[in-house]
Amino acid sequence: MATEAAPMDEKAKRMRDLLSSFYAPDPSISTSNSSINASFDNINSTSFDADQYMDLMIKKSNLEVLLQRHVQMAAEIKNLDTDLQMLVYENYNKFISATDTIKRMKSNIFGMEGNMDQLLQKIMSVQSRSDGVNTSLFEKREHIEKLHRTRNLLRKVQFIYDLPARLQKCIKSEAYGDAVRFYTGAMPILKVYGDTSFQDCRRASEETIEIIIKNLQTKLFSDSESIQARAEAAVLLKQLDVPVDSLKAKLLEKLEQSLDGLQIKPEEASKLVEHDDSSNDTESNDQHPAKIHEDAVRGFSEAMRAYREIFPDSEERLFKLARALTAMHFENMELYIRKRVSAADFLGIFRIIWEDVVLMDEVLPEAALSDLSAEAAQVTLKQFVARTFSHLQQDISDTLLKFDINQKEAVEGEVLKVILEASQKAVLQGTTNIFQDFRQLLDENAGIFIKMRDLISGWIQKGFQDFFRSLEAQFLVLSGKTSSSNDIEGKSSDKIHAGLILVLAQLSVFIEQKVIPRVTEEIAASFSGGNSQAFDNGPAFIPGELCRVFHAASEKLLQHYIDTRTQKVSVLLRKRFKTPNWVKHKEPREVHMYVDMFLHELEEVGKEVKQVLPQGTFRKHKRTDSNGSNTTTSSRSNTLHSDKMTRSNSQRARSQLFETHLAKLFKQKVEIFTKVEFTQESVVTTTVKLCLKSLQEYVRLQTFNRSGFQQIQLDIQFLKAPLKETVEDEAAIDFLLDEVIVAASERCLDVIPLEPPILDKLIQAKLAKSKEHNNNTVSS
Amino acid sequence: MQGGSSGIGYGLKYQARCISDVKADTDYTSFLTGTLSLKEENEVHLLRLSSGGSELICEGLFSHPNEIWDLASCPFDQRIFSTVFSTGESFGAAIWQIPELYGQLNSPQLERVASLDAHVGKINCVLWWPSGRCDKLISIDEQNLFLWSLDCSKKSAEVLSKDSAGMLHSLSGGAWDPHDVNAVAATGESSVQFWDLRTMKKVKSIEHAHVRGVDYNPKREHILVTAEDESGIHVWDLRKAKVPVQELPGHTHWTWAVKCNPEYDGLILSAGTDSAVNLWFASASSSDDKTSESPVESTRQRVNPLLNSYTDYEDSVYGLAWSSREPWVFASLSYDGRVVIESVKPFLPRI
């Protein structure tokens, strides 16, 4: 360490030593640890023991080292000494300079007081001088100030005098804002001195202001001005204390009047829509009405916006106006759809209205226009749906009644077929169209429609239900089956052609089998839902019920057709049996006329039926399915009867009667009245059956002599062949024909049937005659 | 409907058209019926329903000189009845009395109380004063209406008044209004006509074609039921007789006769030439208010008015009569001479 310490800076080394002595935790330990080091280190410590150090040195070191050490120490001591000397010197120097400074300060403070006094004196004199100046200038200043005031006043007066001219100038440059500002600025003066000094001036300016007011008013009223300008005009007018309320009232009135122009008149509505469609592709020069309308409504809403800004207190009135316009729109719409309108047109108008509403709603959101219009739209839409259905119904009945069936030549042509086909088409096409229309309604995306979609489907379902129900009712009324309370219709019901009833019957079948399933499908496909809450009583459209209704209706109508047809025959027969005195009847010479008429009627039935009804499965020789067991026996009885009839006339009537009774005993009741089916054969057969039954009943009410009976026998015999030709259930016809003869024989006082040869002869004669007649008509 | 064979049958020897309830018989439910045979000897049968209601007993059998087209029992004397008969060429009407002690006699003869000889023409029916002891009768032929006064003790009948309906109408039958004894309805070819007996003048008519049977509703004033050839049954309110109050489908073929139940309002029986008897219930509500048409109509369509159809007949049914003693019992007579007594009791709860 000592060797190293030599190059070290003296001071640094000392410092380090001091630091280490200071930081050493225990000097004793350090000394014990390294006695040599400690001895070196401890040279500066307080507990440094010079003697001990000396001893240690001597003991440890040789002389050379000690000498060296001595030299070193002597040098160190010398160094320390000079250091100390230097320190003392420097401090002393500083002390001396300090005393010098204090000495100089002491000398400077003297003489300051005198200067201060001088300063005070000078300031005093300055003040007195300035006072002097002040007083000398005061008068002048007063004067200047007065002059200045006068000048201001004069300027004001000048302004007022200039006011009219200035206002004029403003009018010229249309700077009404400035004019009003000038005028209101001058107002207080004019108010005070207006009656005296500035009379003329006031009058002139008031006149100009009048003009300004007028101008402002015109500006306010003129639609060509920008809204801002008009609003400004209104503000200015207000500033001029012009009664704005009356103006407002006037304006609003004007707005109200303009509503008329905005109406979508029912007559023009279609035009609106037409152009709406075509406008896109053809840019026509003349503006199409839809655009005009839109602009008008835009203008209207703009005006409303303006008025709202101009007259914030007029909101209520504007609301009312907007509502009125909306309501008017929908009223007109209702008028419009009173005529026949397609859904597209309807939607077109609807869209326009909706746009209008949206436009107005933007301006007046508080007016709740969309709610209002949604309500109105619901009503209108509902009406539209209802109307569409009633139109369809009208269409169908029109189609049905379009053809004059009563025309003779028409019967020749297949009118009934035409009617049936036309009406079937009408029903199908009509329902298809309705679906298309309604699908459009559903697809429509205008705001209200989306909300109402459920409702619409509900209405449509309900509409169909009601439509079919009322259609059925109408069919019945048309057929004259249900007499309507209306007297006029009641009268016309007499003239209802039987063929029409048949057509109605077949149409009912068609609706039941084709239309209703289709409608059901369509509804399921596109209009399901909607009956969730609207209808508590389950779905509104119940195809099952409708099918039942139409099934019943078709049967009823078919029955009615047969009834009307048989009724005709019945009248014929009634006349036939009422007129002659059967008890005194003459011998039969020929087949009676009524047979021809009867056959003619049947022929007509056959014709009508052929046009309308489908052909049944051919089963002329089969039994009617409903009573298979009966026909066997009845056919047995037939053979009995025909045997009887062909037997020689030597047979006594009495035994014949016995035989018929016997036959009756064996055979079971023949079910004559089977259910009518929708086939040509079935209807004809039923008609024939009913007529023959009527014939039998009429016979039973009479009493015949021999000739009368023979006449009946002849007639019936003649009927046999043609009837069998036309009718599917031969057995039943045979049975009925025999029944007539039996009834006649029972009611005959003297039963002797005609002999077959005579019968044959008479029938042949009749046939020949009718053939000849036919030929004649053909040749002529 | 089911062709109930629950009825009690009774066979006449010959064909027959008419049967009548013996209203004056308060001890038994009995019916009178007469045969219609041109050549055989005709008979009048007095039938009695046994007390158990299970048998139909022939209480008396009397020969009648001619075939019987109409028969009506006197409402106040069970032994008296009227018939309309035909000899084949001409028609006649007479009042008969069943002899006392007929049970002991072998072949009792009917006593002829009176002949309505003054009435010539094709007589259709004889009507008795609807209720109570009154000796008035009405006979109707195709054109004329005769009002008779009957004196049983003197055994004579006098014409009180008469009126002609005119040639074209060809009357076919009639009914005496139980509510208004001065009113009589007669059915014609094209209309139902009404006479006031005090003046013996036609007062009004319902234009309706081919009416065959007519009956007043005994429980309800102004209500009339008609049966027509083709168009079924109609219920009319005589106060507004333009349009029928109700329409019932009737029968497959003609509806021949129609009878209102004497006790149960709205219960209507009809007989038809389709060999069936139908029991209807014409709901009272729809006959009351006609104004509310559509809803009534719809309810009417829903409720089937046909309660039952009795089809166990071999031939057309012309004769029909309710029992006034047991109003749930009716007698029907088909042309082949079969009387069938049926009870409608099973259907009463439905009304």
Interface residues (C-beta under 8 A of the other chain):
Chain A: A473 T482 S483 S485 D487 G490 A552 D563 T564 T566 Q567 S570 R574 K578 V583 K669 I672 F673 L690 K693 S694 E697 R700 T703 E746 R747 C748 L749
Chain B: Q15 L38 K39 S86 G88 E89 S170 E189 H210 D229 E230 S231 K242 V243 P244 E247 T252 H253 W254 T273 D274 S275 E293 S294 E297 Q301 E314 S316 Y335
